Amino acid sequence: MVAISFLGDLLQSITERGRGLIGLGRGDVARLGVPDLVRLCEDLISRRGEASGVALARMILDRYATYSAEERQDFLSRVARDFGADHGAVDAAIAAYRKAPSRAALGQLHEAAEPRSQELIRRLNLARDGTVALVRMREDLFALRSALSRREEPDPALLDAVESLDRDFEHLFASWFNRGFLILRRIDWTTPAHILEKIIRYEAVHAISGWDDLRRRIEPPDRRCFAFFHPALVDEPLIFVEVALTGAIASAIAPILADERRPLASREATTAIFYSISNCQRGLAGVTFGNFLIKQVVEDLCREMPALKTFVTLSPVPGFRSWLDRERRADAPQGLTREDAETLRLLDEPDWHADKAKAEAVRKALLPAAAYYFLRAKTARGKPVDPVARFHLGNGARLERLNHLGDVSPKGLAQAHGLMVNYLYDLGAIEKNHETYANLGTVSASMAVNRELRQNLPPARSVVLAEA
């Protein structure tokens, strides 16, 4: 922390000295319009001086931060359009490589093909707190892309340029936020309050209602919370996971989150349940953290508690209800027999889950449909349609159990008719499961899940959707 503070002070000193080299005062910067700021970006990537470059990067980011949402979108649109690759240089590099192929010529081609926006992003990152500002800037880029897509007459060239700029951000962030820079910290009741506040705010799976709820999740001896941090975002968690230490695999979330429960002594725990994983920085979408986080936490827990033998999730199924409702409306539904489709009309009745007879009838029809959803329903790229399934299966987990009415909260019923699932991280089979999933698209699943699948159903059709 002292080293980071010293580096920040050094960058601030360089920035102050650099202002004099640029000839722009704070008042001048405050009057810069969007076209002026774009011209400063051109100046930034053409400069060679370190001091003036740091100062200019900070000025650009400071002025950008004062813009309205409309001005930010205008700025990002101009950068996307104007900071692409130099096509003339690309053509010349291609010709040179064809004339005399060599590693040097290939390197020159690679350099020519790189969009100027990548160099702009790199140089903006020189500023103090530049990384944080760029993560927030990418969030603005998402808003711009969404706005362009919603237009009645979208501009294909601009949309393509914006998507290319987003790929530049993702490419650079993947390097800046690689596993070697990530720091794993345990979150407990002694963690600084400003970080705990962010844990409450960023929780995306099971909302934390306040400080008392947070305390129940991180203070008892049978609860753990871990988060990844990055030196450039010192007090900003990137992703965190909440863990319940139990004596068996849980099938429902309510007992884990219950206000009144008797904590288990950590020495008695045999099972670690990962029941919530939340990404905190929207601007880092597409940069992989979760697989590293789970594996690191498993290693740490094994060192702390050698008695732990089972590592499993209790996961939501965010795509299930929309898929099931779509199949129920279809003329030729997939994954459902005619009898199951008829039974599942009970789902349209209010509070069906509170009636034992109705809930049992739904269970008998819904679990086979869920097995089909996980084992047969695929995207156009041959992967499971459920995003959480793609994440855990891609990490080498096995689909272990389908849990009817695992989450009867309004959110759980709305996104999956109450269904939750367990993914098992079998330490001896993770690599094999990962390889078969990555190379063959095979979903590793327990016998219990496979037995739920109805036989003689038609093959699944592909679903076209964006895959995270």
Rosetta blueprint (number, residue, H / E / L):
1 M L
2 V H
3 A H
4 I H
5 S H
6 F H
7 L H
8 G H
9 D H
10 L H
11 L H
12 Q H
13 S H
14 I H
15 T H
16 E H
17 R H
18 G H
19 R H
20 G H
21 L H
22 I H
23 G L
24 L L
25 G L
26 R H
27 G H
28 D H
29 V H
30 A H
31 R L
32 L L
33 G L
34 V H
35 P H
36 D H
37 L H
38 V H
39 R H
40 L H
41 C H
42 E H
43 D H
44 L H
45 I H
46 S H
47 R L
48 R L
49 G L
50 E H
51 A H
52 S H
53 G H
54 V H
55 A H
56 L H
57 A H
58 R H
59 M H
60 I H
61 L H
62 D H
63 R H
64 Y H
65 A H
66 T H
67 Y L
68 S L
69 A H
70 E H
71 E H
72 R H
73 Q H
74 D H
75 F H
76 L H
77 S H
78 R H
79 V H
80 A H
81 R H
82 D H
83 F L
84 G L
85 A L
86 D L
87 H H
88 G H
89 A H
90 V H
91 D H
92 A H
93 A H
94 I H
95 A H
96 A H
97 Y H
98 R H
99 K H
100 A L
101 P L
102 S L
103 R H
104 A H
105 A H
106 L H
107 G H
108 Q H
109 L H
110 H H
111 E H
112 A H
113 A H
114 E L
115 P L
116 R H
117 S H
118 Q H
119 E H
120 L H
121 I H
122 R H
123 R H
124 L H
125 N L
126 L L
127 A L
128 R L
129 D L
130 G H
131 T H
132 V H
133 A H
134 L H
135 V H
136 R H
137 M H
138 R H
139 E H
140 D H
141 L H
142 F H
143 A H
144 L H
145 R H
146 S H
147 A H
148 L H
149 S H
150 R H
151 R L
152 E L
153 E L
154 P L
155 D L
156 P H
157 A H
158 L H
159 L H
160 D H
161 A H
162 V H
163 E H
164 S H
165 L H
166 D H
167 R H
168 D H
169 F H
170 E H
171 H H
172 L H
173 F H
174 A H
175 S H
176 W H
177 F L
178 N L
179 R H
180 G H
181 F H
182 L L
183 I E
184 L E
185 R E
186 R E
187 I L
188 D L
189 W L
190 T L
191 T L
192 P L
193 A H
194 H H
195 I H
196 L H
197 E H
198 K H
199 I H
200 I H
201 R H
202 Y H
203 E L
204 A L
205 V L
206 H L
207 A L
208 I L
209 S L
210 G L
211 W H
212 D H
213 D H
214 L H
215 R H
216 R H
217 R H
218 I H
219 E L
220 P L
221 P L
222 D L
223 R E
224 R E
225 C E
226 F E
227 A E
228 F E
229 F E
230 H E
231 P L
232 A L
233 L E
234 V L
235 D L
236 E L
237 P L
238 L L
239 I E
240 F E
241 V E
242 E E
243 V E
244 A E
245 L E
246 T E
247 G L
248 A L
249 I L
250 A L
251 S L
252 A L
253 I L
254 A H
255 P H
256 I H
257 L H
258 A L
259 D L
260 E L
261 R L
262 R L
263 P L
264 L L
265 A L
266 S H
267 R H
268 E H
269 A L
270 T L
271 T E
272 A E
273 I E
274 F E
275 Y E
276 S E
277 I E
278 S E
279 N E
280 C L
281 Q L
282 R H
283 G H
284 L H
285 A L
286 G L
287 V L
288 T L
289 F L
290 G H
291 N H
292 F H
293 L H
294 I H
295 K H
296 Q H
297 V H
298 V H
299 E H
300 D H
301 L H
302 C H
303 R H
304 E H
305 M L
306 P L
307 A L
308 L L
309 K L
310 T E
311 F E
312 V E
313 T E
314 L L
315 S E
316 P L
317 V L
318 P L
319 G L
320 F H
321 R H
322 S H
323 W H
324 L H
325 D H
326 R H
327 E H
328 R H
329 R H
330 A L
331 D L
332 A L
333 P L
334 Q L
335 G L
336 L L
337 T L
338 R H
339 E H
340 D H
341 A H
342 E H
343 T H
344 L H
345 R H
346 L H
347 L H
348 D H
349 E L
350 P L
351 D L
352 W H
353 H H
354 A H
355 D L
356 K H
357 A H
358 K H
359 A H
360 E H
361 A H
362 V H
363 R H
364 K H
365 A H
366 L H
367 L H
368 P H
369 A H
370 A H
371 A H
372 Y H
373 Y H
374 F H
375 L H
376 R L
377 A L
378 K E
379 T E
380 A L
381 R L
382 G L
383 K L
384 P E
385 V L
386 D L
387 P H
388 V H
389 A H
390 R H
391 F H
392 H H
393 L H
394 G H
395 N L
396 G L
397 A L
398 R E
399 L E
400 E E
401 R E
402 L E
403 N E
404 H L
405 L L
406 G L
407 D L
408 V L
409 S L
410 P H
411 K H
412 G H
413 L H
414 A H
415 Q H
416 A H
417 H L
418 G L
419 L L
420 M E
421 V E
422 N E
423 Y E
424 L E
425 Y L
426 D L
427 L L
428 G L
429 A L
430 I H
431 E H
432 K H
433 N H
434 H H
435 E H
436 T H
437 Y H
438 A H
439 N H
440 L H
441 G L
442 T L
443 V L
444 S L
445 A E
446 S L
447 M H
448 A H
449 V H
450 N H
451 R H
452 E H
453 L L
454 R L
455 Q L
456 N L
457 L L
458 P L
459 P L
460 A L
461 R L
462 S E
463 V E
464 V L
465 L L
466 A L
467 E L
468 A L
